[in-house]
Amino acid sequence: MKYRPFGRLDWQGPALGFGCMRLPTIGSDRSNIDVPEATRMVHYAIEQGVTYFDTAYPYHGGNSERFLGQALQGGYRDRVKIATKLPVRMCESEGDFQRFLSEQLEKLQTDHIDFYLFHGMRASRWETVQKFDFLAKAERALADGRIRHLGFSFHDSLDLFKTVVDGYDWDFCQIQYNYMNEEHQAGTEGLEYAAAKGMGVVIMEPLLGGKLVDPPSAVQALWAQADSDHSPAEWALQWLWNKPEVSVVLSGMSTMQHVEENIASANRSAVGLLDEDDLALIAQVRDTYNELCPIPCTSCQYCMPCPNGVDIPRNFASFNTAAMYGTFDDARRRYARTPEEVRASACIQCRQCEDLCPQSILISQWMPLVHEVLGEGRPYEECTLPQ
């Protein structure tokens, strides 16, 4: 395993970290972890030098921490670092910090958590951290050794990211980042900002939830031009490992094949491994994905609130993601779980939003089409798109 600097800490992190959010399960119940197979995967990863395991309170219906604690018995715990997260969205009082931390220590069968994060920071959750003085409570847990290093994971704007980074002397952070997200959420600027402060930076969603693994034909054709025979997944991972600011790249692995392939990729990784031609090819891939995006929505929210309650940007984002990555089945399942009052089908074509849209999107024409494809299952290829 290759190891990399972890911010200012006197510790080298593995290039590849094991994310415990997509463990193998039995049947469709995400809480029913296939314990023997998942344990085999974890033990194999440790034997191959993976030393960073990331979990969280809600993963696998609350069972991910419990599984990891069990899997690390028999001497494995001493060989790895555990990262888990305070479920800030579930906190309703000052006492919740102590309550959750105690429960997590028990589930993980350990007396300390190496890397503890405030989970999924966004504006409302950062307010919760401040309201309940969780930083002071974390300081006490650091002092008594129950946690060793404090950080946060993040899903919001770059401006808020910098605010949170500057709000405490953090050891590390965890951001969603990949070659499609250079200007999304924290993005490249946030990565470099945190690293310049001496923070370790852990990467989540390196494959954009698997969307970069099996690309559409236009992207496949570009990858086929490369001199290297990397898979699309390895291209995405090597793009991250090429950056010196990246400390650990997490992968949520569901099969032993995922573990073996990702470890092999990590063993080939290095800062500066990709040359100018490689980076230019990845930029072409990014541009091609973006060209497949049918609706030029920037999620500026100028169209909101809709007088009839439709969540216009959310509908557009679901449709665009499905079109770019060929994930219509997934988008349709998500759409079916969306409250009816915010779906595209609730649009009454009043067109008030169109007067506000900086991109001049014909929203009243797009909304029925979004519903036909996501709600009624009409094939995207048969659609005539609004101009």
C-alpha positions, 0 to 999 in steps of 0.5 A: 500500500502507498501511504501519504501525508495526512496534513500536519499530523505525524501519521501517514494515511493509506492512499485507499481508505475503506468506506463502510457505507456500501458493504455487501448485504443479504437481500434488499435490506441495507441493514442486513450486512453479509457479515462473513463476506464483509469481514473477509473483505475488511481483513483482506484490506488490512492485510494489504495495508489499508489502515483507515476505515470510515463509518458513520452512525446511520450507515446500513441502518445503524449496523455499520459501526456495529459490524466494524467493531465486530470485524476488528476483533482478534487484534485487527483494531490495533492495526487500523484507524477508525473514523466515524461521525456524530449524526448532527442532523439527529441532535436535538440537545446539548446532551446528544454529543455525549449520548451518541459518542458513548453509543458509538464507542460501545458499538465499535467495541473500542475505548477511542475513536481515532478520527471523529467527524461532525457529519455532513456539515451544511448551514443548518448543521453548522448552526447546530454545532454552535448552538449546542457548543459541540466544539467544547464538548469535543474538546473534552473528549479529545482531552480525555482520549475518547477521540484522538482527532477532530474533523468534519464531513461536508456538503454545501457551498464553498463559502460555507466550507471556508467558514467552517474551516476557519471556525476551529483548528481542525485536524482534517476534513472529508469532502465530496470530490472527483473530476466532475466536481472541481467546482461543486461544493468545496471543490478544488479551491476548498481542497487547496484551502484546507490543505494550506491550513495543515488539514488532512483531506479525506475524499468521498464519492471519488467515483460519484456514487459509481456513476463514473464506472460504466460510462456512456458510449461517447465517454467510453470512446475517449477512454479507448484513445488513452495509451494506458489501459486504466479502467474508468474507475482507475482513471478517476482514482488516479486523478485524485491521487495525482494531487498532493493535497489529497490525503486518503481516497475513500471507496465504498466497496461492495464486493471482494473484486472492488477491494482487490481492484482498488488496492491494486490501483492504489499500489500504482498511485503517486503524486504527479503520475499523470502527465499533461496528455492524461489530464487533457484526456480527463478534461475531455471526458469531463466536457463530454459528460457536461455536453450530455447534460440536457438542461442548462440549470445552474441551481441558482434558485432564482425560480424558487419558490414555485407558487405551486410548490414544485422543487424545480432545481431538484427535478432538473438535477435528477433528470440531468444526472440520469441523462449524463450518466445513464442512470435513469432507473435509479432516477426513477426510483428516487423520483417515486420516493419524492413527495408528489407536491414537489415533483415535476408533475405538479407544474401547472405551466404558469410560467412565472419561473421563466421570467426569473430564470437567468438561463432562459430555460423553458421550464413549463415545457421541460417539467412535463417531459421530466415527469414523462421520463422519470414518473411514467417511464418514457424512454429518454431516447424517444424524447424531443427536447425543448430548445 
